Amino acid sequence: MEVVHYPVMHREVLENLPIPEGDSLLIDCTTGEGGHTSLFLSSYPSLTVIGIDRDSVIQKKAIERLSGFGGRFHPVNAWFDDYLSEAPSV
């Protein structure tokens, strides 16, 4: 698989968006090819990510890219505002 997008400023992203210790959930509302999601999943072994993207073609790349994380990545093909308006409160 050809990956076109690699996250920039990865150190700054991790420093400024810290994930709580233990089991945590992150919702990536613009998953794209999964670059930032991969960064977070690699950095936080107890993290689960719901990855939302409207573009099913690009989402397939994210699914393939993140397949090594198993059940820790849950792709959702939707507009993020639609998904979030219907998601249960956490």
N, C-alpha and C positions, 0 to 999 in steps of 0.2 A: 504494500500500500504506500502510495506517495503522500507524505504529509506536507502540506503547503504552509501551514501556520504554526509557528512556535511562539509561545508567550514571551513578551518582552517584560523587562523589569521584574523578573520572577522573584528576586530577593525582596524587593519593595512590596510586592503583592503579599508574600507570606508574612512579612513584618507588620503590615498594616491591616491585614484581615486574619488575625489569629483565630484558631479553632479551639474551642474548649477541650480540655482533657477528657478522655473516655469516649464512649459512643456519642457521635455527633452526626448531625444531618446538615448538608449544605445544598441549597438549590441554586444551580447555575442556570440563569434565565436566558442566556445566549451561549449555548454550549459550542456551537460551530463544530470544528474538528476535534474539540476536546482538549486543547492545549492546557488551559488553566485547570480544568478538571483533573487531568493527568498529574499536574503539579501538586494539587491538593491531595489527591489520593496517594501519591507517592510519599508525601510528607507526613500524612496523618493516617496510620494504619487502622484506626478505629472509626474512620470517617466513611459515611455513605453519602453519595451524591445523586440527587435527582437532576438530570440534565435535560433542560427544555430547549427545543429548537423547532421552528416552523418548517425549515427546509429538510425534507426527508432524505434528499440525496446527500447533503453534507452530514446529516445525522448518522447515516450509514458509516461514514468515515470515522466518526466519533465512536460508534459502537465497536468497530473493528479495532481502533486504536486503544480503546479502554477494556477490551475483552479480557486482558490479563488480570483485571481487578475483580472479576467474577460478579457476584451479587452485590458488590458495593456500588455499582453504577446502574442507575435505573433511567433509561432514556424515555422521554415523553415527547411525542410529536404534536405540538400545539403552539398557539400564540401564548407567550408567558402570562399576559394579563388575563386571558381566559382561564388558563390552568390555575393561577393563583386565586382568582375570584371563586373558583369551585372547590379548591383544596380545603380539607378540614383544618381547623385552627390547631396549631401545635402548642 
